[in-house]
């Protein structure tokens, strides 16, 4: 019994990987698992996306064992968005299933691959309550929020991305690392209005507002857009790192920030990890 109690309180670490559809969450989980394994860490992936049937990685825990989006849509007549909300609420209510599965992972470093529906992280409470339970089970989480770097090429879209990132940070109330993913593909998109550092550091956004032109609707609501920019700047919370998941130097730089955010950097396990070659 004493041994079981000790295992129950042993601190573990993990990443909650979120982001809109197409931002590269599953690819990131696969790449991060491979990278962490190369550093000597024992890693498990938990798929929490009930709509993700094709996984590019070995999966130790899969929500499909509990519920799938397809079954929910068929049995309840819900659409994809409503079905995902139902699935997450179902997982919240049946959290004992997740608790038991996570207990089997022992002291593994855990990557949580989450659904891509933005509403789940901006104002719906199911995911927030699930993460609160996970932290109560002594898994220290950092949110890894991926957004496609293509959004930098459109001022209006980038402003929307900033608002989404800020809303998620305020809703989940966890350490956050915001990432511009697929940065290696950025040269294929339209030329940026400013240097990349402007977008990663989220510098004076009033300059960006001057480039919200060409769309009559955007011109009509330019004052509203300016007010939204003011909200982002007033909180002064959002910035981004860049990531090319196939570049080990990019991955290492990101991991250093993540490890400090969830506390792994200060753990005893960190000193036992292998150094990169």
HUBELWO-V966670 format. One record per helix or strand. SS is the DSSP state (2 for helix, 1 for strand). FROM is the first residue (numbers start at 1). TO is the last residue. If there is no record, write none. Layout:
# HUBELWO-V966670
SS_FROM_TO + SS_FROM_TO
This chain:
# HUBELWO-V966670
2_2_9 + 1_12_19 + 2_25_38 + 1_43_47 + 1_61_62 + 2_63_65 + 2_69_76 + 2_80_93 + 2_95_103 + 1_109_113 + 2_119_122 + 2_126_136 + 1_139_148 + 2_149_153 + 2_155_172 + 1_175_181 + 2_183_188 + 2_196_201 + 2_206_209 + 2_216_220 + 2_222_235 + 1_241_242 + 2_248_262 + 2_264_266 + 2_268_272
